[in-house]
Amino acid sequence: MDTRFRPQNRIQRRPRPSVPVPERAADLMGEVLARLGGSGRAREFRVFECYTRVVGDTLRARTLPERLAGTTLFVRVASSALAHEVTLLRGEILARMAAELGPDAVRELRTRVGTISRPRSEG
């Protein structure tokens, strides 16, 4: 009998390592920009994206980050009542943003009442 085909001579295979779960491109973009430090429009993009993520669905639908001047984020809101609400939530919003972007990315949040228009793709 040929000894090559005996079970004790089989090569023992190691188990395959687990494959990591794929990440969303939006999450990766934030990480890449964070590592690079970001400046100008890249930094502004990171701040806007972070703002829309941390404020939740209700405020996301009725507010829009408009511009970043230094460490001050200007946000357009749909009404003066909503501007007051955002002002009251300012500390919590800034704390959530600081947890993701670092303490010096955005230090102040200012509101401006105006029409909120979104691109057609956002629905």
Stockholm file with secondary structure:
# STOCKHOLM 1.0

chainA/1-123         MDTRFRPQNRIQRRPRPSVPVPERAADLMGEVLARLGGSGRAREFRVFECYTRVVGDTLRARTLPERLAGTTLFVRVASSALAHEVTLLRGEILARMAAELGPDAVRELRTRVGTISRPRSEG
#=GR chainA/1-123 SS CCGGGSGGGSCCCCCCCCCCCCCCHHHHHHHHHHHHCCCTHHHHHHHHHHHHHHSHHHHHHHEEEEEEETTEEEEEESSHHHHHHHHHHHHHHHHHHHHHHCTTTCCEEEEEECCCCCCGGGC
#=GC SS_cons         CCGGGSGGGSCCCCCCCCCCCCCCHHHHHHHHHHHHCCCTHHHHHHHHHHHHHHSHHHHHHHEEEEEEETTEEEEEESSHHHHHHHHHHHHHHHHHHHHHHCTTTCCEEEEEECCCCCCGGGC
//
